[in-house]
Amino acid sequence: MGIRPLRFASAVIGALAVMSVSSVAAGPKEIPPPQGKGRVVVVSSGASGPSHYETVSKAIAALGYDVVLYDGNSMEGTKGAALKDAIPQALQMPHALPGKVALVGFSLGGGISLAYGTQWPDQVAVVIVWYPLTSVLKDIPGFASRLKVPVLMFAGESDTYKDCCLIGTARSLGAAAAAAGQPFELFTYPKTEHDFVQGGANYNPAAHKDAFDKTAAKLKEFLGS
């Protein structure tokens, strides 16, 4: 068997301090849609923190969704509990409409969303991950075979950041999901490094635009416009 979702966070954090589940409840930021209320998109940041992802979160909200932005660091060490608790919390936000949510995660937050959110088809409509942490996936075919939620994934082909999100792993995951007949889409970008999102350390305008446009299309497919 590959790494089990319930063991994912332990493998991720290594020697980092374990955070309490309650920490995720302390600081989510709601970014409401222009029309007032919308279907919920739970965004989980990378290790650089939520402020690093406010620009892209606001762009997602502008599409008509109620975005609730969480600090992915606060989800470490909770074995998926913090992310799972974030979903009903986000659905209680003033501008939220009921229904399944979409999970959008970046780097660390993307890895957590991929490992855990893909196991909750009763709560999650789709998981969208940008350069997610995948280095802890040891049995990729086994992991891919257990996916229960459609996945859209983006990866930079030159991403070597701490060896967390290597393109070889991304491609192996995509191939394993295809072999298992899973609804998994992988898009990769040449000459693109980690954190290629707008405002990121390695912002790549072309890669960001393509990934954002595909994110928007996938959200529309699963949450409506």
CYANA upper distance limits for C-alpha pairs under 8 A (distance plus 0.5 A):
  1 MET  CA    139 ASP  CA      6.62
  1 MET  CA    142 GLY  CA      6.06
  1 MET  CA    143 PHE  CA      8.12
  2 GLY  CA    137 LEU  CA      7.10
  2 GLY  CA    138 LYS  CA      5.87
  2 GLY  CA    139 ASP  CA      4.12
  2 GLY  CA    140 ILE  CA      6.65
  2 GLY  CA    141 PRO  CA      7.99
  2 GLY  CA    142 GLY  CA      5.64
  2 GLY  CA    143 PHE  CA      5.99
  3 ILE  CA      7 ARG  CA      7.22
  3 ILE  CA      8 PHE  CA      7.14
  3 ILE  CA    136 VAL  CA      7.72
  3 ILE  CA    137 LEU  CA      6.18
  3 ILE  CA    138 LYS  CA      6.42
  3 ILE  CA    139 ASP  CA      6.89
  3 ILE  CA    143 PHE  CA      7.35
  4 ARG  CA      8 PHE  CA      6.92
  4 ARG  CA    143 PHE  CA      7.87
  5 PRO  CA     79 LYS  CA      8.47
  5 PRO  CA     80 GLY  CA      8.45
  5 PRO  CA    115 ALA  CA      5.63
  5 PRO  CA    116 TYR  CA      6.10
  6 LEU  CA     79 LYS  CA      6.01
  6 LEU  CA     80 GLY  CA      7.31
  6 LEU  CA    116 TYR  CA      7.96
  7 ARG  CA     11 ALA  CA      7.17
  7 ARG  CA     79 LYS  CA      7.07
  8 PHE  CA     12 VAL  CA      6.80
  8 PHE  CA     79 LYS  CA      7.39
  8 PHE  CA    112 ILE  CA      8.06
  8 PHE  CA    115 ALA  CA      7.22
  8 PHE  CA    136 VAL  CA      7.67
  9 ALA  CA     13 ILE  CA      6.68
  9 ALA  CA     76 GLU  CA      6.45
  9 ALA  CA     77 GLY  CA      5.93
  9 ALA  CA     78 THR  CA      7.46
  9 ALA  CA     79 LYS  CA      5.84
  9 ALA  CA     80 GLY  CA      7.71
  9 ALA  CA    112 ILE  CA      7.67
 10 SER  CA     14 GLY  CA      6.99
 10 SER  CA     76 GLU  CA      8.49
 10 SER  CA     77 GLY  CA      6.50
 10 SER  CA     79 LYS  CA      7.61
 11 ALA  CA    136 VAL  CA      6.84
 12 VAL  CA     76 GLU  CA      8.24
 12 VAL  CA    136 VAL  CA      7.23
 13 ILE  CA     17 ALA  CA      8.20
 13 ILE  CA     18 VAL  CA      8.46
 13 ILE  CA     76 GLU  CA      7.02
 13 ILE  CA     77 GLY  CA      7.23
 17 ALA  CA     77 GLY  CA      8.22
 18 VAL  CA     76 GLU  CA      7.14
 18 VAL  CA     77 GLY  CA      5.27
 18 VAL  CA     78 THR  CA      7.89
 19 MET  CA     23 SER  CA      7.31
 19 MET  CA     74 SER  CA      6.64
 19 MET  CA     75 MET  CA      7.62
 19 MET  CA     76 GLU  CA      6.72
 19 MET  CA     77 GLY  CA      6.23
 19 MET  CA     78 THR  CA      7.27
 20 SER  CA     24 VAL  CA      8.42
 20 SER  CA     74 SER  CA      8.20
 20 SER  CA     77 GLY  CA      8.09
 20 SER  CA     78 THR  CA      7.14
 21 VAL  CA     25 ALA  CA      8.16
 21 VAL  CA     74 SER  CA      8.22
 21 VAL  CA     75 MET  CA      7.68
 21 VAL  CA     78 THR  CA      6.42
 21 VAL  CA     81 ALA  CA      7.11
 21 VAL  CA     82 ALA  CA      5.52
 22 SER  CA     26 ALA  CA      7.42
 22 SER  CA     82 ALA  CA      8.02
 23 SER  CA     27 GLY  CA      8.23
 23 SER  CA     74 SER  CA      6.34
 23 SER  CA     75 MET  CA      8.45
 24 VAL  CA     28 PRO  CA      7.58
 24 VAL  CA     70 TYR  CA      7.53
 24 VAL  CA     71 ASP  CA      7.65
 24 VAL  CA     74 SER  CA      5.83
 24 VAL  CA     75 MET  CA      6.98
 24 VAL  CA     82 ALA  CA      6.59
 24 VAL  CA     86 ALA  CA      7.70
 25 ALA  CA     86 ALA  CA      7.79
 25 ALA  CA     89 GLN  CA      8.37
 27 GLY  CA     70 TYR  CA      7.57
 27 GLY  CA     71 ASP  CA      8.25
 28 PRO  CA     68 VAL  CA      6.77
 28 PRO  CA     69 LEU  CA      5.99
 28 PRO  CA     70 TYR  CA      5.37
 28 PRO  CA     71 ASP  CA      7.84
 29 LYS  CA     68 VAL  CA      5.96
 29 LYS  CA     69 LEU  CA      5.55
 29 LYS  CA     70 TYR  CA      7.26
 30 GLU  CA     66 ASP  CA      7.59
 30 GLU  CA     67 VAL  CA      6.27
 30 GLU  CA     68 VAL  CA      4.88
 30 GLU  CA     69 LEU  CA      6.85
 30 GLU  CA     93 MET  CA      7.70
 31 ILE  CA     57 SER  CA      7.98
 31 ILE  CA     58 LYS  CA      7.00
 31 ILE  CA     61 ALA  CA      6.77
 31 ILE  CA     66 ASP  CA      6.58
 31 ILE  CA     67 VAL  CA      5.53
 31 ILE  CA     68 VAL  CA      6.63
 31 ILE  CA     69 LEU  CA      8.14
 32 PRO  CA     36 GLY  CA      6.99
 32 PRO  CA     37 LYS  CA      7.29
 32 PRO  CA     38 GLY  CA      8.00
 32 PRO  CA     61 ALA  CA      6.63
 32 PRO  CA     65 TYR  CA      7.37
 32 PRO  CA     66 ASP  CA      5.10
 32 PRO  CA     67 VAL  CA      6.67
 32 PRO  CA     95 HIS  CA      6.49
 33 PRO  CA     37 LYS  CA      6.64
 33 PRO  CA     38 GLY  CA      6.73
 33 PRO  CA     61 ALA  CA      5.40
 33 PRO  CA     62 ALA  CA      6.15
 33 PRO  CA     63 LEU  CA      7.68
 33 PRO  CA     64 GLY  CA      5.27
 33 PRO  CA     65 TYR  CA      5.67
 33 PRO  CA     66 ASP  CA      5.82
 33 PRO  CA     67 VAL  CA      8.14
 33 PRO  CA     95 HIS  CA      8.30
 34 PRO  CA     61 ALA  CA      8.06
 34 PRO  CA     62 ALA  CA      6.72
 34 PRO  CA     64 GLY  CA      6.85
 35 GLN  CA     64 GLY  CA      7.30
 36 GLY  CA     95 HIS  CA      6.66
 37 LYS  CA     64 GLY  CA      8.48
 37 LYS  CA     65 TYR  CA      7.97
 37 LYS  CA     66 ASP  CA      7.05
 37 LYS  CA     95 HIS  CA      4.90
 37 LYS  CA     96 ALA  CA      6.13
 37 LYS  CA     97 LEU  CA      6.76
 38 GLY  CA     64 GLY  CA      6.53
 38 GLY  CA     65 TYR  CA      5.14
 38 GLY  CA     66 ASP  CA      5.42
 38 GLY  CA     95 HIS  CA      6.98
 38 GLY  CA     96 ALA  CA      6.03
 38 GLY  CA     97 LEU  CA      5.78
 39 ARG  CA     64 GLY  CA      8.38
 39 ARG  CA     65 TYR  CA      5.77
 39 ARG  CA     66 ASP  CA      6.24
 39 ARG  CA     96 ALA  CA      6.50
 39 ARG  CA     97 LEU  CA      5.42
 39 ARG  CA     98 PRO  CA      7.26
 39 ARG  CA     99 GLY  CA      7.65
 39 ARG  CA    101 VAL  CA      7.45
 39 ARG  CA    223 LEU  CA      7.02
 40 VAL  CA     65 TYR  CA      6.44
 40 VAL  CA     66 ASP  CA      5.29
 40 VAL  CA     67 VAL  CA      6.38
 40 VAL  CA     68 VAL  CA      7.82
 40 VAL  CA     90 ALA  CA      7.59
 40 VAL  CA     91 LEU  CA      7.19
 40 VAL  CA     96 ALA  CA      6.41
 40 VAL  CA     97 LEU  CA      7.18
 40 VAL  CA     98 PRO  CA      8.31
 40 VAL  CA     99 GLY  CA      8.49
 40 VAL  CA    100 LYS  CA      8.23
 40 VAL  CA    101 VAL  CA      5.65
 40 VAL  CA    102 ALA  CA      7.12
 41 VAL  CA     65 TYR  CA      7.02
 41 VAL  CA     66 ASP  CA      6.60
 41 VAL  CA     67 VAL  CA      5.29
 41 VAL  CA     68 VAL  CA      6.81
 41 VAL  CA    101 VAL  CA      6.15
 41 VAL  CA    102 ALA  CA      5.28
 41 VAL  CA    103 LEU  CA      6.36
 41 VAL  CA    104 VAL  CA      7.44
 42 VAL  CA     67 VAL  CA      6.48
 42 VAL  CA     68 VAL  CA      5.57
 42 VAL  CA     69 LEU  CA      6.65
 42 VAL  CA     70 TYR  CA      7.93
 42 VAL  CA     86 ALA  CA      8.29
 42 VAL  CA     87 ILE  CA      7.58
 42 VAL  CA     90 ALA  CA      7.57
 42 VAL  CA    101 VAL  CA      7.47
 42 VAL  CA    102 ALA  CA      6.70
 42 VAL  CA    103 LEU  CA      5.45
 42 VAL  CA    104 VAL  CA      6.64
 43 VAL  CA     57 SER  CA      7.72
 43 VAL  CA     67 VAL  CA      7.38
 43 VAL  CA     68 VAL  CA      6.57
 43 VAL  CA     69 LEU  CA      5.24
 43 VAL  CA     70 TYR  CA      6.53
 43 VAL  CA    103 LEU  CA      6.53
 43 VAL  CA    104 VAL  CA      5.25
 43 VAL  CA    105 GLY  CA      6.08
 43 VAL  CA    109 GLY  CA      8.49
 44 SER  CA     50 PRO  CA      8.06
 44 SER  CA     69 LEU  CA      6.64
 44 SER  CA     70 TYR  CA      5.47
 44 SER  CA     71 ASP  CA      6.42
 44 SER  CA     72 GLY  CA      5.55
 44 SER  CA    103 LEU  CA      8.22
 44 SER  CA    104 VAL  CA      6.90
 44 SER  CA    105 GLY  CA      5.17
 44 SER  CA    106 PHE  CA      6.92
 44 SER  CA    109 GLY  CA      5.13
 44 SER  CA    110 GLY  CA      7.33
 44 SER  CA    113 SER  CA      8.15
 45 SER  CA     49 GLY  CA      6.18
 45 SER  CA     50 PRO  CA      5.66
 45 SER  CA     52 HIS  CA      8.21
 45 SER  CA     53 TYR  CA      6.91
 45 SER  CA     69 LEU  CA      7.91
 45 SER  CA     70 TYR  CA      6.77
 45 SER  CA     71 ASP  CA      5.72
 45 SER  CA     72 GLY  CA      5.17
 45 SER  CA     73 ASN  CA      8.11
 45 SER  CA    105 GLY  CA      6.65
 45 SER  CA    106 PHE  CA      5.92
 45 SER  CA    107 SER  CA      7.78
 45 SER  CA    108 LEU  CA      7.48
 45 SER  CA    109 GLY  CA      5.53
 45 SER  CA    110 GLY  CA      8.09
 46 GLY  CA     50 PRO  CA      7.92
 46 GLY  CA     71 ASP  CA      7.93
 46 GLY  CA     72 GLY  CA      6.10
 46 GLY  CA     73 ASN  CA      7.67
 46 GLY  CA    105 GLY  CA      8.02
 46 GLY  CA    106 PHE  CA      5.62
 46 GLY  CA    107 SER  CA      5.31
 46 GLY  CA    108 LEU  CA      5.07
 46 GLY  CA    109 GLY  CA      5.56
 46 GLY  CA    110 GLY  CA      7.80
 47 ALA  CA     71 ASP  CA      8.47
 47 ALA  CA     72 GLY  CA      6.95
 47 ALA  CA     73 ASN  CA      6.24
 47 ALA  CA    107 SER  CA      7.90
 47 ALA  CA    108 LEU  CA      6.48
 47 ALA  CA    109 GLY  CA      8.22
 48 SER  CA     52 HIS  CA      6.76
 49 GLY  CA     53 TYR  CA      7.93
 49 GLY  CA     71 ASP  CA      6.09
 49 GLY  CA     72 GLY  CA      7.42
 49 GLY  CA     73 ASN  CA      7.54
 50 PRO  CA     54 GLU  CA      6.96
 50 PRO  CA     69 LEU  CA      7.16
 50 PRO  CA     70 TYR  CA      6.75
 50 PRO  CA     71 ASP  CA      5.59
 50 PRO  CA     72 GLY  CA      8.08
 52 HIS  CA    199 GLY  CA      7.54
 52 HIS  CA    200 GLY  CA      7.76
 53 TYR  CA     57 SER  CA      6.59
 53 TYR  CA    199 GLY  CA      8.36
 54 GLU  CA     58 LYS  CA      6.46
 54 GLU  CA     69 LEU  CA      8.28
 55 THR  CA     59 ALA  CA      6.86
 55 THR  CA    198 GLN  CA      7.71
 55 THR  CA    199 GLY  CA      7.87
 56 VAL  CA     60 ILE  CA      6.77
 56 VAL  CA    197 VAL  CA      8.11
 56 VAL  CA    198 GLN  CA      7.39
 57 SER  CA     61 ALA  CA      6.74
 57 SER  CA     67 VAL  CA      7.11
 57 SER  CA     69 LEU  CA      7.64
 58 LYS  CA     62 ALA  CA      6.63
 58 LYS  CA     67 VAL  CA      8.20
 59 ALA  CA     63 LEU  CA      7.27
 60 ILE  CA     64 GLY  CA      7.91
 60 ILE  CA     65 TYR  CA      7.14
 60 ILE  CA     67 VAL  CA      7.63
 60 ILE  CA    216 ALA  CA      7.81
 61 ALA  CA     65 TYR  CA      5.20
 61 ALA  CA     66 ASP  CA      6.27
 61 ALA  CA     67 VAL  CA      6.06
 63 LEU  CA    216 ALA  CA      7.89
 63 LEU  CA    225 SER  CA      7.98
 64 GLY  CA    225 SER  CA      7.11
 66 ASP  CA     95 HIS  CA      6.81
 66 ASP  CA     96 ALA  CA      6.32
 66 ASP  CA     97 LEU  CA      8.48
 68 VAL  CA     90 ALA  CA      6.61
 70 TYR  CA     74 SER  CA      8.47
 71 ASP  CA     75 MET  CA      7.74
 71 ASP  CA    109 GLY  CA      8.39
 72 GLY  CA     76 GLU  CA      7.51
 72 GLY  CA    108 LEU  CA      6.87
 72 GLY  CA    109 GLY  CA      5.20
 73 ASN  CA    108 LEU  CA      8.15
 73 ASN  CA    109 GLY  CA      8.19
 74 SER  CA     82 ALA  CA      8.19
 75 MET  CA     80 GLY  CA      7.65
 75 MET  CA     81 ALA  CA      8.35
 75 MET  CA     82 ALA  CA      5.80
 75 MET  CA     83 LEU  CA      6.86
 75 MET  CA    109 GLY  CA      8.46
 75 MET  CA    112 ILE  CA      8.45
 78 THR  CA     82 ALA  CA      6.36
 80 GLY  CA     84 LYS  CA      6.65
 80 GLY  CA    112 ILE  CA      7.65
 80 GLY  CA    116 TYR  CA      6.40
 81 ALA  CA     85 ASP  CA      6.48
 82 ALA  CA     86 ALA  CA      6.55
 83 LEU  CA     87 ILE  CA      7.27
 83 LEU  CA    112 ILE  CA      8.45
 83 LEU  CA    113 SER  CA      8.12
 83 LEU  CA    116 TYR  CA      8.49
 83 LEU  CA    117 GLY  CA      8.39
 84 LYS  CA     88 PRO  CA      8.26
 84 LYS  CA    117 GLY  CA      8.24
 85 ASP  CA     89 GLN  CA      6.92
 86 ALA  CA     90 ALA  CA      6.39
 87 ILE  CA     91 LEU  CA      6.81
 87 ILE  CA    101 VAL  CA      7.82
 87 ILE  CA    123 GLN  CA      8.20
 88 PRO  CA     92 GLN  CA      6.92
 89 GLN  CA     93 MET  CA      7.46
 90 ALA  CA     96 ALA  CA      7.82
 91 LEU  CA     96 ALA  CA      6.02
 91 LEU  CA     97 LEU  CA      7.46
 91 LEU  CA     98 PRO  CA      6.97
 92 GLN  CA     96 ALA  CA      7.04
 99 GLY  CA    123 GLN  CA      8.34
100 LYS  CA    122 ASP  CA      7.80
100 LYS  CA    123 GLN  CA      5.46
100 LYS  CA    124 VAL  CA      5.64
100 LYS  CA    125 ALA  CA      5.99
100 LYS  CA    223 LEU  CA      8.48
101 VAL  CA    123 GLN  CA      6.94
101 VAL  CA    124 VAL  CA      5.52
101 VAL  CA    125 ALA  CA      6.27
101 VAL  CA    126 VAL  CA      8.02
101 VAL  CA    223 LEU  CA      8.17
102 ALA  CA    124 VAL  CA      6.28
102 ALA  CA    125 ALA  CA      6.03
102 ALA  CA    126 VAL  CA      5.60
102 ALA  CA    127 VAL  CA      6.51
102 ALA  CA    128 ILE  CA      8.15
102 ALA  CA    219 LEU  CA      7.74
102 ALA  CA    222 PHE  CA      8.49
102 ALA  CA    223 LEU  CA      8.04
103 LEU  CA    113 SER  CA      7.14
103 LEU  CA    117 GLY  CA      7.73
103 LEU  CA    124 VAL  CA      7.59
103 LEU  CA    126 VAL  CA      6.92
103 LEU  CA    127 VAL  CA      5.31
103 LEU  CA    128 ILE  CA      6.59
104 VAL  CA    110 GLY  CA      7.44
104 VAL  CA    113 SER  CA      7.89
104 VAL  CA    127 VAL  CA      6.56
104 VAL  CA    128 ILE  CA      5.22
104 VAL  CA    129 VAL  CA      6.18
104 VAL  CA    130 TRP  CA      8.38
105 GLY  CA    109 GLY  CA      5.21
105 GLY  CA    110 GLY  CA      4.12
105 GLY  CA    111 GLY  CA      7.80
105 GLY  CA    112 ILE  CA      8.28
105 GLY  CA    113 SER  CA      6.53
105 GLY  CA    127 VAL  CA      8.44
105 GLY  CA    128 ILE  CA      6.94
105 GLY  CA    129 VAL  CA      5.34
105 GLY  CA    130 TRP  CA      6.81
105 GLY  CA    132 PRO  CA      7.79
106 PHE  CA    110 GLY  CA      4.77
106 PHE  CA    111 GLY  CA      8.03
106 PHE  CA    129 VAL  CA      6.36
106 PHE  CA    130 TRP  CA      5.38
106 PHE  CA    131 TYR  CA      6.74
106 PHE  CA    132 PRO  CA      6.28
107 SER  CA    111 GLY  CA      6.69
107 SER  CA    129 VAL  CA      8.24
107 SER  CA    130 TRP  CA      6.90
107 SER  CA    131 TYR  CA      5.73
107 SER  CA    132 PRO  CA      4.55
107 SER  CA    133 LEU  CA      5.78
107 SER  CA    165 CYS  CA      8.27
107 SER  CA    195 ASP  CA      8.20
108 LEU  CA    112 ILE  CA      6.91
108 LEU  CA    132 PRO  CA      6.69
108 LEU  CA    133 LEU  CA      5.94
109 GLY  CA    113 SER  CA      6.56
109 GLY  CA    132 PRO  CA      7.71
109 GLY  CA    133 LEU  CA      8.44
110 GLY  CA    114 LEU  CA      6.45
110 GLY  CA    128 ILE  CA      8.23
110 GLY  CA    129 VAL  CA      5.40
110 GLY  CA    130 TRP  CA      6.83
110 GLY  CA    131 TYR  CA      7.66
110 GLY  CA    132 PRO  CA      4.91
110 GLY  CA    133 LEU  CA      6.96
111 GLY  CA    115 ALA  CA      6.60
111 GLY  CA    129 VAL  CA      8.11
111 GLY  CA    132 PRO  CA      5.19
111 GLY  CA    133 LEU  CA      4.86
111 GLY  CA    134 THR  CA      6.66
112 ILE  CA    116 TYR  CA      6.47
112 ILE  CA    117 GLY  CA      8.01
112 ILE  CA    133 LEU  CA      8.32
113 SER  CA    117 GLY  CA      5.33
113 SER  CA    118 THR  CA      7.60
113 SER  CA    127 VAL  CA      7.41
113 SER  CA    129 VAL  CA      7.99
114 LEU  CA    118 THR  CA      6.28
114 LEU  CA    127 VAL  CA      7.29
114 LEU  CA    129 VAL  CA      7.57
114 LEU  CA    132 PRO  CA      8.22
114 LEU  CA    151 VAL  CA      8.39
115 ALA  CA    119 GLN  CA      8.07
116 TYR  CA    120 TRP  CA      7.85
117 GLY  CA    124 VAL  CA      7.23
117 GLY  CA    127 VAL  CA      7.32
117 GLY  CA    149 VAL  CA      8.11
118 THR  CA    124 VAL  CA      8.10
118 THR  CA    126 VAL  CA      8.36
118 THR  CA    127 VAL  CA      7.18
118 THR  CA    147 LEU  CA      6.10
118 THR  CA    148 LYS  CA      5.93
118 THR  CA    149 VAL  CA      5.23
118 THR  CA    150 PRO  CA      7.86
118 THR  CA    151 VAL  CA      8.10
119 GLN  CA    146 ARG  CA      8.26
119 GLN  CA    147 LEU  CA      6.82
119 GLN  CA    148 LYS  CA      5.83
119 GLN  CA    149 VAL  CA      7.18
120 TRP  CA    124 VAL  CA      6.33
120 TRP  CA    148 LYS  CA      7.48
120 TRP  CA    149 VAL  CA      7.61
121 PRO  CA    125 ALA  CA      7.04
121 PRO  CA    148 LYS  CA      6.50
121 PRO  CA    149 VAL  CA      6.08
124 VAL  CA    149 VAL  CA      7.57
125 ALA  CA    149 VAL  CA      7.13
125 ALA  CA    150 PRO  CA      7.88
125 ALA  CA    222 PHE  CA      6.75
125 ALA  CA    223 LEU  CA      8.06
126 VAL  CA    149 VAL  CA      6.34
126 VAL  CA    150 PRO  CA      5.65
126 VAL  CA    151 VAL  CA      6.56
126 VAL  CA    152 LEU  CA      8.37
126 VAL  CA    219 LEU  CA      8.32
126 VAL  CA    222 PHE  CA      7.30
127 VAL  CA    149 VAL  CA      7.40
127 VAL  CA    150 PRO  CA      6.79
127 VAL  CA    151 VAL  CA      5.38
127 VAL  CA    152 LEU  CA      6.86
128 ILE  CA    151 VAL  CA      6.31
128 ILE  CA    152 LEU  CA      5.21
128 ILE  CA    153 MET  CA      6.36
128 ILE  CA    215 THR  CA      7.55
129 VAL  CA    151 VAL  CA      8.22
129 VAL  CA    152 LEU  CA      6.83
129 VAL  CA    153 MET  CA      5.36
129 VAL  CA    154 PHE  CA      6.87
130 TRP  CA    153 MET  CA      6.43
130 TRP  CA    154 PHE  CA      5.34
130 TRP  CA    155 ALA  CA      6.92
131 TYR  CA    153 MET  CA      7.90
131 TYR  CA    154 PHE  CA      6.18
131 TYR  CA    155 ALA  CA      5.18
131 TYR  CA    156 GLY  CA      7.28
131 TYR  CA    165 CYS  CA      6.73
131 TYR  CA    194 HIS  CA      6.98
131 TYR  CA    195 ASP  CA      7.73
132 PRO  CA    153 MET  CA      8.41
132 PRO  CA    155 ALA  CA      8.17
132 PRO  CA    164 CYS  CA      8.50
132 PRO  CA    165 CYS  CA      6.57
133 LEU  CA    164 CYS  CA      5.74
133 LEU  CA    165 CYS  CA      5.55
134 THR  CA    164 CYS  CA      6.57
134 THR  CA    165 CYS  CA      5.86
134 THR  CA    166 LEU  CA      8.12
134 THR  CA    169 THR  CA      7.33
134 THR  CA    170 ALA  CA      7.90
135 SER  CA    163 ASP  CA      7.45
135 SER  CA    164 CYS  CA      5.40
135 SER  CA    165 CYS  CA      6.62
135 SER  CA    166 LEU  CA      7.99
135 SER  CA    169 THR  CA      7.87
137 LEU  CA    143 PHE  CA      8.00
139 ASP  CA    143 PHE  CA      6.79
140 ILE  CA    144 ALA  CA      6.50
140 ILE  CA    172 SER  CA      7.63
140 ILE  CA    173 LEU  CA      6.41
140 ILE  CA    176 ALA  CA      7.29
141 PRO  CA    145 SER  CA      6.61
141 PRO  CA    173 LEU  CA      7.71
141 PRO  CA    176 ALA  CA      5.53
141 PRO  CA    177 ALA  CA      7.71
141 PRO  CA    180 ALA  CA      8.42
142 GLY  CA    146 ARG  CA      7.21
143 PHE  CA    147 LEU  CA      7.45
144 ALA  CA    173 LEU  CA      7.18
144 ALA  CA    176 ALA  CA      6.47
144 ALA  CA    177 ALA  CA      5.48
144 ALA  CA    180 ALA  CA      7.58
144 ALA  CA    182 GLN  CA      7.95
145 SER  CA    176 ALA  CA      8.20
145 SER  CA    177 ALA  CA      7.13
145 SER  CA    180 ALA  CA      6.17
145 SER  CA    182 GLN  CA      7.76
147 LEU  CA    182 GLN  CA      7.53
149 VAL  CA    183 PRO  CA      8.10
150 PRO  CA    182 GLN  CA      8.02
150 PRO  CA    183 PRO  CA      5.42
150 PRO  CA    184 PHE  CA      6.37
151 VAL  CA    183 PRO  CA      6.88
151 VAL  CA    184 PHE  CA      5.21
151 VAL  CA    185 GLU  CA      6.73
152 LEU  CA    184 PHE  CA      6.48
152 LEU  CA    185 GLU  CA      5.35
152 LEU  CA    186 LEU  CA      6.63
152 LEU  CA    215 THR  CA      8.34
152 LEU  CA    218 LYS  CA      8.37
153 MET  CA    184 PHE  CA      8.21
153 MET  CA    185 GLU  CA      6.60
153 MET  CA    186 LEU  CA      5.30
153 MET  CA    187 PHE  CA      6.81
154 PHE  CA    186 LEU  CA      6.39
154 PHE  CA    187 PHE  CA      5.48
154 PHE  CA    188 THR  CA      6.25
154 PHE  CA    189 TYR  CA      8.41
154 PHE  CA    211 ALA  CA      7.25
155 ALA  CA    159 ASP  CA      8.05
155 ALA  CA    165 CYS  CA      8.26
155 ALA  CA    167 ILE  CA      7.06
155 ALA  CA    170 ALA  CA      7.50
155 ALA  CA    186 LEU  CA      8.15
155 ALA  CA    187 PHE  CA      6.97
155 ALA  CA    188 THR  CA      5.30
155 ALA  CA    189 TYR  CA      6.95
155 ALA  CA    194 HIS  CA      8.40
156 GLY  CA    167 ILE  CA      7.24
156 GLY  CA    188 THR  CA      6.10
156 GLY  CA    189 TYR  CA      5.42
156 GLY  CA    190 PRO  CA      7.01
156 GLY  CA    191 LYS  CA      7.67
156 GLY  CA    192 THR  CA      5.06
156 GLY  CA    193 GLU  CA      5.61
156 GLY  CA    194 HIS  CA      6.74
156 GLY  CA    196 PHE  CA      8.20
157 GLU  CA    166 LEU  CA      8.19
157 GLU  CA    167 ILE  CA      5.83
157 GLU  CA    188 THR  CA      6.64
157 GLU  CA    189 TYR  CA      6.04
157 GLU  CA    190 PRO  CA      5.58
157 GLU  CA    191 LYS  CA      6.62
157 GLU  CA    192 THR  CA      6.18
157 GLU  CA    193 GLU  CA      7.25
158 SER  CA    166 LEU  CA      8.49
158 SER  CA    167 ILE  CA      7.82
158 SER  CA    190 PRO  CA      7.38
158 SER  CA    191 LYS  CA      5.99
158 SER  CA    192 THR  CA      5.68
158 SER  CA    193 GLU  CA      5.26
158 SER  CA    194 HIS  CA      8.04
159 ASP  CA    163 ASP  CA      8.37
159 ASP  CA    165 CYS  CA      7.05
159 ASP  CA    166 LEU  CA      6.33
159 ASP  CA    167 ILE  CA      7.21
159 ASP  CA    192 THR  CA      7.19
159 ASP  CA    193 GLU  CA      4.70
159 ASP  CA    194 HIS  CA      5.33
160 THR  CA    164 CYS  CA      7.70
160 THR  CA    165 CYS  CA      7.33
160 THR  CA    166 LEU  CA      6.39
160 THR  CA    193 GLU  CA      7.69
160 THR  CA    194 HIS  CA      7.64
161 TYR  CA    165 CYS  CA      7.44
161 TYR  CA    166 LEU  CA      8.47
161 TYR  CA    193 GLU  CA      8.37
161 TYR  CA    194 HIS  CA      6.66
165 CYS  CA    169 THR  CA      7.62
165 CYS  CA    170 ALA  CA      7.82
165 CYS  CA    194 HIS  CA      8.41
166 LEU  CA    170 ALA  CA      7.02
167 ILE  CA    171 ARG  CA      6.63
167 ILE  CA    188 THR  CA      8.45
168 GLY  CA    172 SER  CA      6.62
169 THR  CA    173 LEU  CA      6.60
170 ALA  CA    174 GLY  CA      6.72
170 ALA  CA    186 LEU  CA      8.18
171 ARG  CA    175 ALA  CA      6.59
171 ARG  CA    186 LEU  CA      8.15
172 SER  CA    176 ALA  CA      6.54
173 LEU  CA    177 ALA  CA      6.59
174 GLY  CA    178 ALA  CA      6.68
174 GLY  CA    184 PHE  CA      7.19
174 GLY  CA    185 GLU  CA      7.45
174 GLY  CA    186 LEU  CA      6.49
175 ALA  CA    179 ALA  CA      6.65
176 ALA  CA    180 ALA  CA      6.70
177 ALA  CA    181 GLY  CA      6.65
177 ALA  CA    182 GLN  CA      5.57
177 ALA  CA    183 PRO  CA      7.90
177 ALA  CA    184 PHE  CA      6.63
178 ALA  CA    182 GLN  CA      6.35
178 ALA  CA    183 PRO  CA      8.17
178 ALA  CA    184 PHE  CA      7.53
189 TYR  CA    207 ALA  CA      6.75
192 THR  CA    196 PHE  CA      7.36
192 THR  CA    202 ASN  CA      8.21
192 THR  CA    204 ASN  CA      7.25
192 THR  CA    207 ALA  CA      7.92
193 GLU  CA    202 ASN  CA      6.60
194 HIS  CA    202 ASN  CA      6.95
195 ASP  CA    200 GLY  CA      5.62
195 ASP  CA    201 ALA  CA      6.44
195 ASP  CA    202 ASN  CA      5.98
195 ASP  CA    203 TYR  CA      7.06
196 PHE  CA    200 GLY  CA      6.13
196 PHE  CA    201 ALA  CA      7.47
196 PHE  CA    202 ASN  CA      5.28
196 PHE  CA    203 TYR  CA      4.51
196 PHE  CA    204 ASN  CA      5.60
196 PHE  CA    205 PRO  CA      8.38
196 PHE  CA    207 ALA  CA      7.65
196 PHE  CA    208 HIS  CA      6.89
197 VAL  CA    202 ASN  CA      7.99
197 VAL  CA    203 TYR  CA      5.80
197 VAL  CA    204 ASN  CA      7.37
197 VAL  CA    205 PRO  CA      8.44
197 VAL  CA    208 HIS  CA      5.88
198 GLN  CA    203 TYR  CA      5.90
198 GLN  CA    204 ASN  CA      7.86
198 GLN  CA    205 PRO  CA      7.60
198 GLN  CA    208 HIS  CA      6.99
199 GLY  CA    203 TYR  CA      6.69
203 TYR  CA    208 HIS  CA      7.87
204 ASN  CA    208 HIS  CA      6.38
205 PRO  CA    209 LYS  CA      6.52
206 ALA  CA    210 ASP  CA      6.73
207 ALA  CA    211 ALA  CA      6.55
208 HIS  CA    212 PHE  CA      6.40
209 LYS  CA    213 ASP  CA      6.48
210 ASP  CA    214 LYS  CA      6.69
211 ALA  CA    215 THR  CA      6.51
212 PHE  CA    216 ALA  CA      6.59
213 ASP  CA    217 ALA  CA      6.77
214 LYS  CA    218 LYS  CA      6.62
215 THR  CA    219 LEU  CA      6.64
216 ALA  CA    220 LYS  CA      6.70
217 ALA  CA    221 GLU  CA      6.69
218 LYS  CA    222 PHE  CA      6.84
219 LEU  CA    223 LEU  CA      5.99
219 LEU  CA    224 GLY  CA      7.34
219 LEU  CA    225 SER  CA      8.33
220 LYS  CA    224 GLY  CA      4.82
220 LYS  CA    225 SER  CA      5.52
